[in-house]
């Protein structure tokens, strides 16, 4: 496969997000948008839009260097550029200037661990 072949999609949706506020034990409850940029030359300029049932959407931006994978943790505002509310269901739209692949995961560390992971839904 040539290096100029684009892999992934430009827009992704994750309709079922939820940042837990509580944790038990040494693991911290959190969620992450795992984004893979396989381009050998192009930085992915990411736009995150967070949608809620009862409030206005929040938007932020981040960058992902070429040939890298980053787990953008939602409990770390410095990674995603915005402070998200906890214990509130929301959805996320991730758009990129170059094709990327997105996976979503949530660790709910309360009286035992529950790990959920799913591929985001590519648009287009």
Buried (B, 14 or more C-beta within 10 A) or exposed (E): EEEEEEEBBBBBBBBEBBBBEEBEEEEEBBBBBBBBBBBEEBBBEBBBBBBBEEEEEBEBEBEBEEEBEBBBBBBEEEBBBEEBEEEBEBBBBBBBEBBBBBBBBBBBBBEEEEEEEEEBEBEE
